[in-house]
């Protein structure tokens, strides 16, 4: 991800690429119950103290953990390729939404052809969303075949500061 992670999937994928190395040597056997503990705190070297990350995350009802499987496993290649496609679709959709927002501003609607340009962008957005939904369905089937799906049971959120609170 180019910016801060906004979903549990993005955080898990970033975790597999952390500075400690890769998941190459890890087992791909996943537990029947997956417990994920997210560290919402970081050490700020400039201030020489801990601080809480102020990121809002989305949590899927069903989590496909394909990104936790070592990349060398042959059977996960299709999921990894689809994950790359999904990221590209999300990037294109984000760009499209920004263009729609710009073209929707009152200043942009004064030039000739502005309405047609906006309609074209909205049609592109609908096509991207449809592609994204189809790809999500494919990835869910692939994840189910390999027993990589987990259903969300609970989310516990720490409220407070780095040094106190629950």
C-alpha positions in Angstrom: 0.0 0.0 0.0 1.3 3.5 -0.8 -0.4 5.2 2.2 -1.4 4.1 5.6 -3.1 0.7 5.9 -6.9 1.1 6.1 -8.0 -2.5 6.2 -7.1 -5.6 8.2 -6.1 -7.3 4.9 -3.6 -4.5 4.1 -2.1 -4.7 7.6 -1.6 -8.5 7.3 0.0 -8.2 3.9 2.3 -5.4 5.2 3.2 -7.6 8.2 4.4 -10.4 5.8 6.8 -7.9 4.2 8.1 -6.3 7.4 11.8 -5.4 7.9 12.4 -8.7 9.7 12.2 -10.6 6.4 9.5 -12.5 4.7 7.2 -15.4 5.5 9.1 -17.8 3.3 10.3 -20.0 6.1 7.0 -20.1 7.9 4.5 -22.9 8.0 1.4 -22.5 5.9 -0.7 -24.6 8.3 -3.2 -22.2 9.7 -4.9 -22.7 13.1 -8.6 -23.5 13.3 -9.1 -20.2 15.2 -7.0 -17.2 14.2 -6.3 -14.5 16.8 -5.0 -11.3 15.5 -3.5 -8.7 17.8 -2.8 -5.3 16.1 -0.2 -3.1 17.6 -1.7 0.4 17.5 1.3 2.0 19.1 4.6 3.0 17.7 7.8 4.5 19.2 8.3 8.1 18.0 12.1 8.4 17.9 11.9 12.2 17.4 9.8 12.7 20.6 11.4 9.7 22.3 8.1 8.3 23.5 5.3 6.0 22.4 2.3 7.3 20.5 -0.9 5.8 19.4 -1.6 5.3 15.7 -4.7 7.2 14.7 -5.8 4.9 11.8 -9.4 3.8 11.2 -9.5 0.2 10.0 -12.1 -1.9 8.2 -12.7 -5.5 9.3 -14.2 -7.9 6.9 -16.9 -10.3 8.1 -14.9 -13.1 6.4 -11.2 -12.7 6.2 -9.2 -14.5 3.4 -5.7 -14.9 4.8 -4.0 -15.9 1.5 -1.3 -13.3 2.2 -0.1 -15.4 5.2 0.8 -18.4 3.1 4.5 -18.5 2.0 4.8 -17.1 -1.5 6.6 -20.1 -2.8 3.7 -22.5 -2.3 2.5 -23.3 -5.9 -1.2 -23.5 -4.9 -1.3 -19.9 -3.6 0.0 -18.3 -6.8 -3.5 -17.8 -8.3 -4.6 -16.0 -5.1 -1.4 -13.9 -5.0 -2.0 -12.8 -8.7 -5.6 -12.0 -7.9 -4.4 -10.0 -4.8 -2.2 -8.0 -7.1 -5.1 -7.4 -9.5 -7.3 -6.4 -6.5 -4.8 -3.8 -5.4 -4.6 -2.4 -9.0 -8.4 -2.2 -9.2 -8.5 -0.5 -5.8 -5.9 2.0 -7.0 -7.8 2.7 -10.2 -11.1 3.1 -8.3 -9.5 5.5 -5.9 -8.1 7.6 -8.8 -11.5 7.5 -10.6 -13.3 8.6 -7.4 -10.9 11.6 -7.1 -11.6 12.5 -10.7 -15.4 12.3 -10.2 -15.1 14.5 -7.2 -13.0 17.1 -9.1 -15.3 17.0 -12.2 -18.4 17.4 -9.9 -17.2 20.7 -8.5 -19.1 23.8 -9.7 -16.0 25.2 -11.3 -15.6 22.2 -13.5 -19.1 22.0 -14.7 -19.0 25.3 -16.7 -17.1 24.0 -19.7 -18.7 22.4 -22.7 -18.6 18.6 -22.5 -18.2 18.5 -18.7 -21.4 16.5 -18.2 -20.4 13.9 -20.8 -16.9 13.6 -19.2 -18.5 13.1 -15.8 -20.9 10.5 -17.1 -18.0 8.6 -18.7 -16.1 8.7 -15.4 -19.1 7.3 -13.5 -19.5 4.5 -16.1 -15.8 3.7 -15.6 -16.4 3.6 -11.8 -19.3 1.2 -12.2 -17.3 -1.1 -14.4 -14.4 -1.0 -11.9 -16.7 -1.8 -9.0 -18.2 -4.7 -11.0 -14.7 -6.1 -11.7 -13.8 -5.7 -8.1 -16.9 -7.7 -7.0 -16.2 -10.5 -9.4 -12.6 -10.7 -8.3 -13.7 -10.8 -4.6 -16.0 -13.7 -5.4 -13.2 -15.6 -7.2 -10.8 -15.0 -4.3 -13.4 -16.1 -1.8 -13.9 -19.4 -3.7 -10.1 -19.9 -3.9 -9.8 -19.2 -0.2 -12.6 -21.6 0.7 -11.0 -24.3 -1.4 -7.7 -23.9 0.5 -9.4 -23.4 3.9 -8.0 -19.9 4.2 -11.3 -18.2 5.3 -12.0 -17.0 8.8 -15.3 -15.6 10.1 -15.0 -12.5 12.3 -16.2 -13.3 15.8 -15.1 -10.2 17.8 -13.1 -6.9 17.7 -11.8 -5.4 20.9 -10.6 -1.8 20.7 -8.3 -0.3 23.2 -9.4 3.1 24.2 -7.0 5.4 25.9 -3.4 6.5 25.6 -0.2 4.5 25.1 0.4 4.2 28.8 -3.2 3.7 30.1 -6.7 2.8 29.3 -8.8 -0.2 28.0 
